[in-house]
């Protein structure tokens, strides 16, 4: 391994000669001195270059070593350091000295630099500027490079921490991780919005969710989760729709109804928040983002009651609606914050008509379902509920929707072999991260997003 | 939540009335007594049914409760318990009594049972038999049900534990988890064996690996990993090829060469073994499988030296070959066990001609690469190596192979913006699990496998 100390460790080495390595984040030229700011995975380190001719002896080797002794002035100076473009990868040996004005209180002096990459081409925008100065299309077109910007990078640190927290919470609750097929024989779940694939000469589809597989695996492990990609041929070109996103899926058996699923969902979200608090604090600070407090019991409201509240508050009668409009989700989030002091709100009992056929009806009010959504900061981030678990109930549900059971035979098979009452939920990782970080567009927190218009990089 | 104790907890409740719930794994009828064996996620519990008429009062309700008082004889007995088919899901309340012959030393008596599922149809083979009595196609055709067999289920517990161990080892080494696109614009990596998809009316492909994305993300996080599906349109119908498998991918920057990548790979494998030891012990015992000892330094041999050894030992001159045949991999594994007492062996320096274009050559012997494979119990389970990191080296490598650089432009972009020397590796989770558990066919340890002939369930 290239022997080096990380920039965050420099203060521990004051008085020693050490080697650091990273990207040339910024070069700042003052009259009598220049600074190189080196970025590595731990943060930034400052390197002091003395003015031309007055500095430390430096080595030059035919294998790419650079003599960083020149003052970088816009004109005339031709020393190699002055010419090194930003984003070039450098290894720099030097003496660590204390400097209260440097990041972490230490900086590197008397530097000898070696270039590890080729000379970098200028990135599409200045990665060292605190704010993003490029448009989203520019950022996305050059994602392999622009993701290096600390603000963009932070979003993915938070996504990674969130996924880890989801898994930790469910591991602690006795769940088993599964890995399910992403290529399926028929587009059973939604019918529309599926991508077709040429599977050894016959048609197949990309899975819209692991729904059927996670249900089947309740029969094996009782409690399962999966973190993986799902695919939607979304014709919508909005700030929250993607053709591929990361779904945090969970499913568990032996529930009484959806009110047994919601606490598990609560714990998963709390685990995600805890993990971000623990591992993503610098990223959250950089983004100026705050974590929600997850109540021990997240408040909940029935869909019908929610619609009455909205109708009463807005004067518009929405009690006949089957789903929440985005404006209603925002209104309910404001209401939950006002009434319950919670940024999270479960809405339960969505009308069965707005839910997939596998949704369990509310036995007491069959127009409504045992389904729920979790709203957070104005948007639905989780969908879940109790599922049907008896074979005959599936046949009846399909018949009631006028659907032919034949294409569902493979899916329905397991329900004739003994399945307990069960339910589950799915969290969209990118949408969650967007809400958490305040990103206006989910693409800002999606690694190389895929949508109606974008298939690269 | 349905209030219950897990079967493994029964011994803690001797003398109490408790409720258990699970699948009717087996019904055993003796002359004067019958036993129900109930399976839940923690194991098996034995329930004692007294002979017909001599038992405890039991309830029957119109909502599906079953009176388990009957002796189950093949003829005549019509009590509901006697008729309950295996795999039906039951909730059973009863008195816990000590019995040294019962699983865990406790059993449930005076039972009152409630049926939670519909009456189960008989599964395609007896799930309670210790050995699998069905053929692999039958097992796979009915996977949602047959996976409940403890032997099959065990393989997936081991896979889950392995994935968790991989992540834990890399988290501890400062890696960041990433989630990359599975739909890509061009089939750049291999050229062949890709699945084509209809992406909003234009052609796209399923990703054969996250190779290019994980390399790009080294520029952002230095050290990244991904656990996710990869897709290969493998025309091979063998016991180790799948159309989709789970790839454990890692990539890290600031390496000197592949000898800096191999220790990280070693630690990842050691983490997987540790996790299986910790979380998968019952599954390993059930399968009669043993864990390898992972040496602090896994022995390694150069490809050229390996070919000389094989040639000398077998009398067949293979020194001109560019790759290892399966028989050679087996021979080398036996050699490593004999010479080094290790079930794991790195083979380094595979000829460049057998490796993808992004492979870094050995600077001292350009016919060979800075690539490596890890062999385990006769098979390659990991492929890795150092990659090229300079833009001009990529252009030269493509030209040397007669490849047009145009389709690679998106991939190559990041290398013109400063990339450190880097490398990585990928472990096939299913193939690893097969080697660990002794499964002859990787499909036995793949959840709902996809191959040339199989697209469902």
Interface residues (C-beta under 8 A of the other chain):
Chain A: X1 X2 X4 X21 X23 X24 X40 X41 X87 X88 X89 X116 X117 X118 X120 X121 X123 X142 X143 X144 X145 X147 X148 X153 X156 X157 X159 X160 X163 X164 X167 X171 X174 X176 X177 X178 X179 X180 X181 X182 X183 X184 X185 X195 X196 X197 X198 X199 X200 X202 X204 X206 X213 X216 X217 X219 X220 X221 X222 X223 X227 X228 X229 X231 X233 X235 X243 X244 X246 X254 X255 X256 X260 X389 X390 X391 X392 X410 X411 X413 X414 X415 X416 X417 X418 X419 X420 X421 X429 X447 X448 X449 X450 X452 X455 X456 X457
Chain B: X1 X2 X4 X21 X23 X24 X40 X41 X87 X88 X89 X116 X117 X118 X120 X121 X123 X142 X143 X144 X145 X147 X148 X153 X156 X157 X159 X160 X163 X164 X167 X171 X174 X176 X177 X178 X179 X180 X181 X182 X183 X184 X185 X195 X196 X197 X198 X199 X200 X202 X204 X206 X213 X216 X217 X219 X220 X221 X222 X223 X227 X228 X229 X231 X233 X235 X243 X244 X246 X254 X255 X256 X260 X389 X390 X391 X392 X410 X411 X413 X414 X415 X416 X417 X418 X419 X420 X421 X429 X447 X448 X449 X450 X452 X455 X456 X457
